[in-house]
Amino acid sequence: MLELRQVETWYGNIQALKGISIKVRPGEIITLIGANGAGKSTTLMSISGLVPPRRGEILFEGQPIHTRTPDAIVALGICQVPEGRHIFPQLTVAENLDMGAFLRRDRSGIKNDLDYVFDLFPILADRRHQPGGTLSGGEQQMLAISRALMARPKLLLLDEPSLGLAPMMVRLIFQIIRKINLENETTIFLVEQNAHMALQVAHRGYVLENGRILMEGTSEKLLHNEAVRQAYLGL
């Protein structure tokens, strides 16, 4: 479904990604783990067109997308939930969700998806008329994920969904990630510092270090890799 081929991304004179190659198959969850500053968020922003790569290729369903604009990439079926959530704080929950469906014209489909996200996160239904900025951090993360789902993505990019959340909320968010993948067959690319939780829900993983892919493999293989356990799992 998605393939990064020797992608190099720069911020001015600073090279953030140094020739990374990643493959994502339809219907799977893959995770990209690594320390702060490794280039994890830059990888997602390169896919989304927010920070286009200087060299290499990014293909989605066989089409090159690394030269497309972010809105064109969303229209193809790729949607990102950014680090820090970035909801619209002055808009209500319902208005935030409407923004997620901005490019769609299928009213009945939008209604069905709205019912679906309210079923996933009942608290959002209760707070649909409340400004997004008044929600708790966990509720804002629910809203950010739901807003992305309203675009009906084929590929969902999640950037640090557990950041700043209480342990109970982290467990809930990861349960929902697995549920979205299973029920909708939505392919998920998960970037996460909580490597243990990420590898528990993902099918495969990549380890990124200083802008380079250090290793890859099934989640089970990475969970039992001694170097990964010491560096990222605290074991």
Buried (B, 14 or more C-beta within 10 A) or exposed (E): BBBBBEBBBBEEEEBBBBBBBBBBEEBBBBBBBBBEEBBBBBBBBBBBBBBBBEBBBBBBBEEEBBEBEBEEBBEBBBBBBBBBBEBBEEBBBBBBBBEBBEEBEEEEEBEEBBEBBBEBBEBBBEBBEBBBEEBEBBBBBBBBBBBBBBBBBBBBBBBBBBBBBEEEBBEBBBEBBBEBBEEBEBBBBBBBBBBBBBBBBBBBBBBBBEBBBBBBBEBEBBBEBEEBBEBBBEE
